[in-house]
Amino acid sequence: MNNTFDEQLEKAKNFHGEICGGVLTGTKMAIYAIEKLNLKFNEKNPELIAIVEIDRCVYDAVQAITQGSTGTKSVKLIDYGKFAVTFYNKETDEAIRLTDVDASSSVNTGETIDERIERYKNTPTNELFKIEDVKVFFDENNLPGMPTIKKRCSICDEVVLDNKNSLVNGKPICKSCFKGSYYEII
């Protein structure tokens, strides 16, 4: 396990650019999930989907260790602002959700990153994280694979994939036209 931990942490560090608490957490979570779901390290596992609940460093570590990505829909962000990740094996329908106990603690341990690395390396996963068996629900348009639905927004004329549009008076409207956008055309 320690050789696996060191190897995978180095991989996450190279992907993210440094080792920080989130990279350490995401690495330990992903290692546990790969082992628990009987998958393989250092290769793509097309049956694996990871749902990360925070848009922070954990996300990068999960991508690095699972070799999944947003582009293949195998790593998803559902931003609840929680240090939690669900790992789902779509072949076996088995899913586990890990939540970082430290992140939800208000106690500052005062550890250096090197001390925390050693602690994570030597502490059983179930002492670091709450681990729950869960059932995962996916819209078929949110699964990996080629898009099955393609619509053109009736307002901005841009193409919207995977049924991620609204219908107003029977016409497709993209989310940015329907709800407002993060940008303004100047």
TORRO-147927 format. One line per 3 residues: number of its first residue (from 1); their letters; for each residue x, y, z of C-alpha. Coordinates in nm, 3 decimals, always signed. Example, Ala and Ser with C-alpha at 12.3 -4.5 7.8 and 13.67 -1.06 7.14 Angstrom:
# TORRO-147927
1	as	+1.230,-0.450,+0.780 ~ +1.367,-0.106,+0.714
//
This chain:
# TORRO-147927
1	mnn	+0.000,+0.000,+0.000 ~ +0.276,+0.249,+0.089 ~ +0.446,+0.208,-0.250
4	tfd	+0.108,+0.256,-0.418 ~ +0.041,+0.561,-0.202 ~ +0.380,+0.720,-0.282
7	eql	+0.347,+0.647,-0.655 ~ -0.007,+0.780,-0.681 ~ +0.065,+1.089,-0.469
10	eka	+0.355,+1.172,-0.699 ~ +0.123,+1.134,-0.998 ~ -0.133,+1.368,-0.841
13	knf	+0.141,+1.617,-0.749 ~ +0.266,+1.622,-1.109 ~ -0.087,+1.676,-1.241
16	hge	-0.180,+1.948,-0.991 ~ +0.160,+2.115,-0.952 ~ +0.209,+2.062,-0.577
19	icg	+0.099,+1.853,-0.284 ~ -0.157,+2.029,-0.071 ~ -0.430,+1.904,+0.160
22	gvl	-0.682,+1.860,-0.121 ~ -0.442,+1.665,-0.340 ~ -0.354,+1.443,-0.046
25	tgt	-0.722,+1.386,+0.035 ~ -0.825,+1.315,-0.325 ~ -0.533,+1.079,-0.372
28	kma	-0.612,+0.873,-0.063 ~ -0.982,+0.861,-0.158 ~ -0.911,+0.750,-0.516
31	iya	-0.662,+0.483,-0.405 ~ -0.920,+0.339,-0.168 ~ -1.193,+0.342,-0.436
34	iek	-0.977,+0.175,-0.700 ~ -0.886,-0.100,-0.456 ~ -1.239,-0.140,-0.316
37	lnl	-1.400,-0.153,-0.661 ~ -1.135,-0.401,-0.787 ~ -1.008,-0.170,-1.060
40	kfn	-0.655,-0.114,-1.191 ~ -0.404,+0.158,-1.114 ~ -0.225,+0.351,-1.387
43	ekn	-0.476,+0.276,-1.661 ~ -0.816,+0.391,-1.770 ~ -1.105,+0.208,-1.609
46	pel	-1.396,+0.281,-1.844 ~ -1.645,+0.140,-1.594 ~ -1.550,+0.402,-1.331
49	iai	-1.728,+0.734,-1.283 ~ -1.618,+0.970,-1.005 ~ -1.843,+1.249,-0.878
52	vei	-1.646,+1.516,-0.693 ~ -1.842,+1.751,-0.468 ~ -1.598,+2.042,-0.457
55	drc	-1.421,+2.250,-0.722 ~ -1.088,+2.241,-0.544 ~ -0.764,+2.041,-0.549
58	vyd	-0.940,+1.713,-0.466 ~ -1.081,+1.724,-0.819 ~ -0.735,+1.729,-0.977
61	avq	-0.613,+1.439,-0.764 ~ -0.916,+1.227,-0.855 ~ -0.856,+1.296,-1.226
64	ait	-0.488,+1.209,-1.197 ~ -0.537,+0.884,-1.005 ~ -0.844,+0.754,-1.191
67	qgs	-0.719,+0.875,-1.532 ~ -1.070,+1.004,-1.587 ~ -1.172,+1.348,-1.705
70	tgt	-1.460,+1.584,-1.748 ~ -1.421,+1.552,-2.125 ~ -1.498,+1.180,-2.114
73	ksv	-1.770,+1.233,-1.851 ~ -1.588,+0.993,-1.621 ~ -1.510,+1.260,-1.360
76	kli	-1.798,+1.491,-1.278 ~ -1.827,+1.801,-1.065 ~ -2.141,+1.846,-0.861
79	dyg	-2.023,+2.137,-0.650 ~ -2.177,+2.106,-0.306 ~ -1.867,+2.265,-0.150
82	kfa	-1.791,+1.941,+0.036 ~ -1.471,+1.741,+0.049 ~ -1.656,+1.433,-0.071
85	vtf	-1.626,+1.202,-0.371 ~ -1.848,+0.920,-0.493 ~ -1.689,+0.647,-0.701
88	ynk	-1.929,+0.442,-0.914 ~ -1.861,+0.121,-1.105 ~ -2.123,+0.119,-1.380
91	etd	-2.059,-0.251,-1.459 ~ -2.133,-0.371,-1.106 ~ -2.362,-0.081,-1.003
94	eai	-2.151,-0.052,-0.685 ~ -2.086,+0.297,-0.549 ~ -1.905,+0.433,-0.245
97	rlt	-1.899,+0.788,-0.113 ~ -1.606,+0.914,+0.092 ~ -1.624,+1.231,+0.299
100	dvd	-1.316,+1.395,+0.452 ~ -1.351,+1.399,+0.830 ~ -1.070,+1.656,+0.869
103	ass	-1.237,+1.904,+0.635 ~ -1.549,+1.908,+0.847 ~ -1.351,+1.949,+1.170
106	svn	-1.299,+2.293,+1.316 ~ -0.979,+2.177,+1.490 ~ -0.653,+2.297,+1.334
109	tge	-0.403,+2.012,+1.377 ~ -0.103,+2.239,+1.312 ~ +0.055,+1.966,+1.096
112	tid	+0.302,+2.048,+0.826 ~ +0.223,+1.901,+0.485 ~ +0.501,+1.643,+0.534
115	eri	+0.351,+1.537,+0.867 ~ +0.009,+1.513,+0.710 ~ +0.147,+1.303,+0.422
118	ery	+0.295,+1.058,+0.673 ~ -0.029,+1.045,+0.868 ~ -0.236,+0.980,+0.554
121	knt	+0.014,+0.720,+0.437 ~ -0.005,+0.527,+0.765 ~ -0.367,+0.576,+0.870
124	ptn	-0.638,+0.337,+0.750 ~ -0.879,+0.503,+0.510 ~ -1.179,+0.438,+0.735
127	elf	-1.014,+0.646,+1.010 ~ -0.965,+0.944,+0.777 ~ -1.294,+0.937,+0.591
130	kie	-1.656,+0.851,+0.643 ~ -1.723,+0.575,+0.389 ~ -2.078,+0.499,+0.277
133	dvk	-2.224,+0.257,+0.025 ~ -2.459,+0.462,-0.191 ~ -2.694,+0.428,-0.487
136	vff	-2.616,+0.667,-0.772 ~ -2.876,+0.809,-1.011 ~ -2.773,+0.932,-1.355
139	den	-2.967,+1.092,-1.634 ~ -2.875,+0.888,-1.943 ~ -2.754,+1.212,-2.108
142	nlp	-2.494,+1.253,-1.835 ~ -2.320,+0.919,-1.889 ~ -1.994,+0.873,-2.081
145	gmp	-2.026,+0.825,-2.455 ~ -2.127,+1.024,-2.758 ~ -2.403,+1.284,-2.719
148	tik	-2.743,+1.147,-2.815 ~ -2.938,+1.473,-2.815 ~ -2.834,+1.791,-2.995
151	krc	-3.050,+2.106,-3.008 ~ -2.994,+2.457,-3.137 ~ -3.090,+2.741,-2.902
154	sic	-3.377,+2.939,-3.050 ~ -3.232,+3.263,-2.909 ~ -2.851,+3.260,-2.955
157	dev	-2.843,+2.987,-3.224 ~ -2.566,+2.794,-3.044 ~ -2.573,+2.414,-3.029
160	vld	-2.657,+2.252,-2.694 ~ -2.570,+1.886,-2.630 ~ -2.700,+1.621,-2.396
163	nkn	-3.044,+1.770,-2.335 ~ -2.896,+2.055,-2.129 ~ -3.152,+2.303,-2.258
166	slv	-3.496,+2.417,-2.152 ~ -3.808,+2.418,-2.364 ~ -4.011,+2.737,-2.373
169	ngk	-4.324,+2.735,-2.588 ~ -4.183,+2.418,-2.749 ~ -3.857,+2.587,-2.849
172	pic	-3.514,+2.489,-2.709 ~ -3.332,+2.757,-2.511 ~ -2.980,+2.714,-2.372
175	ksc	-2.918,+2.766,-2.001 ~ -2.732,+3.094,-2.049 ~ -3.019,+3.245,-2.248
178	fkg	-3.279,+3.100,-2.010 ~ -3.116,+3.169,-1.672 ~ -2.853,+3.430,-1.749
181	syy	-2.487,+3.386,-1.822 ~ -2.151,+3.432,-1.657 ~ -2.047,+3.652,-1.954
184	eii	-2.179,+3.952,-2.144 ~ -2.110,+4.001,-2.512 ~ -1.957,+4.346,-2.571
//
